[in-house]
Amino acid sequence: MKDSEIKFDEEGFEELESKGKEQPSPTGSTNRPDLRVVQTDRDKDGNVVYSNVGGMWKNVSKNGNTFYTLKIGQLKLLVFPNEKK
């Protein structure tokens, strides 16, 4: 895969907070993720256990472009669809 540097400042991407009135979750976050990120593990009996490690929230930039914010622990990443232009 070819590595290239992309300047998102020039594309007009900016994360906007949702204005919806949602109840706070037990973790203290005020908005639920659109997608959950889980890690698989096995318990002592060999059954699959899913541990919640993060989430993804859908956002729309000022220019109308759709992207996701991915949070895993303290790591926060922006995720963009792989579309040819």
Secondary structure in CASP SS format (residue, H / E / C, confidence):
PFRMAT SS
TARGET T0000
AUTHOR 0000-0000-0000
METHOD secondary structure of the structure
MODEL  1
M C 1.00
K C 1.00
D C 1.00
S C 1.00
E C 1.00
I C 1.00
K C 1.00
F C 1.00
D C 1.00
E C 1.00
E C 1.00
G C 1.00
F C 1.00
E C 1.00
E C 1.00
L C 1.00
E C 1.00
S C 1.00
K C 1.00
G C 1.00
K C 1.00
E C 1.00
Q C 1.00
P C 1.00
S C 1.00
P C 1.00
T C 1.00
G C 1.00
S C 1.00
T C 1.00
N C 1.00
R C 1.00
P C 1.00
D C 1.00
L E 1.00
R E 1.00
V E 1.00
V E 1.00
Q E 1.00
T E 1.00
D E 1.00
R E 1.00
D C 1.00
K C 1.00
D C 1.00
G C 1.00
N C 1.00
V E 1.00
V E 1.00
Y E 1.00
S E 1.00
N E 1.00
V E 1.00
G E 1.00
G E 1.00
M E 1.00
W E 1.00
K E 1.00
N E 1.00
V E 1.00
S C 1.00
K C 1.00
N C 1.00
G C 1.00
N C 1.00
T E 1.00
F E 1.00
Y E 1.00
T E 1.00
L E 1.00
K E 1.00
I E 1.00
G C 1.00
Q C 1.00
L E 1.00
K E 1.00
L E 1.00
L E 1.00
V E 1.00
F C 1.00
P C 1.00
N C 1.00
E C 1.00
K C 1.00
K C 1.00
END
